[in-house]
């Protein structure tokens, strides 16, 4: 399969991927910082574990409801304007969490945060299909997925430090956390309006010849994708798309079932409250996840092997989740969390090569958003399911064992994915 010349790929990559990465760091930080605030937030507000689990998960209800329309708007008006709108509004809502002094306000703001952020992630996945050919898309998405680990590597100590500002200027530490990190996202959103180009044709930093090369290659790929001539509704109801929705729901249930409670779990392993020390140790699994997000999608691009790679990566994550509560040793528990985080971060860029390989145009915008909507529902289900399992079995480990089992199911389902368009040349250009 043809791909772009290595110098042109490098030029596009260095221009776009670091900024998209920064945007994702902000997104993941504002989505998951509720996990860092959990102990202090509940202590100050009196919100119960069940209420916290519901509030953490209700974000994904608002997120899922507006994924498809948001991504269709992005496809129509362009990433420049729409990404700016998404980031500015979610940053302001996240900062407004300083007023969440009771359950009702907590629920409303978490729901509105999901509404504001809806479309960001599928929008970026769609945006990458405008710039990168299929042969190197896995590695490009893998680089973008550095955002989640980096959000924890740098955000975990930052969140821990902000929590320790408790009492400064009359505010609680969790209020400082939400305010500072929310306003940071708003600032990046304003920057996005001036930095991003909607399509290669709009990029003045590319020569006319380079713009033509990209357009020609991507048009050739789109001409072979299976959605041509079908209505949008027919595309969304395809069994293959719905099958991917189910798999991604299970993957995201595992991701957020771990992410929302990771700081608390690490604090339990270390025998200390969540603060700067826990933030520093929590960064260790995410450093491992960055290495995995670089190596595994790159391997998948080189070999063209998507299904087995994704399956084995998910099984690694499932084993890590289960072992993290099986081992009593803090050292072994952290090692297990390294495998868990590495697996569920590295598998996602490989997973997204499936829908992007046979959907194009508005069908890609809607299909990718629909799949991500189901993933958002997984994020809603995970905290509630984890809390239920722990209560039903009277064991703090039961919830993570259940999430480990759902990850195994996702791994087995991946093997049933129908093969997409071949995704790798024999020796593809590197990014």
Secondary structure, 3 states (H helix, E strand, C coil): CCCCCHHHHHHHHHHHHHHHHHHHHHHHHHHHHHHHHHHHHHHHHCCCHHHHHHHHHHHHHHHHHCHHHHHHHHHHHCHHHHHHHHHHHHHHHHHHHHHCCCHHHHHHHHHHHHHHHCCHHHHHHHHHHCCCCHHHHHHHHHHHCHHHHHHHHHHHHHHHHHHCCCCHHHCCHHHHHHHHHHHHHHHHHHHHHHHCCCCHHHCCCCCHHHHHHHHHHHHHHHHCCCCCCCCHHHHHCCHHHHHHHHHHHHHHHHHHHHHHHHHHHHHHHHCCCCCHHHHHHHHHHHHHHHHHHHHHHHHHHHHCCCHHHHHHHHHHHHHHHHHHHHCCCHHHHHHHHHHHHHHHHHHHHHHHHHHHHHCCHHHHHHHHHHHHHHHHHHHHHHHHHHHHHHHHCCCCCHHHHHHHHHHHHHHHHHCCCCCCCCCCCCCCCCC
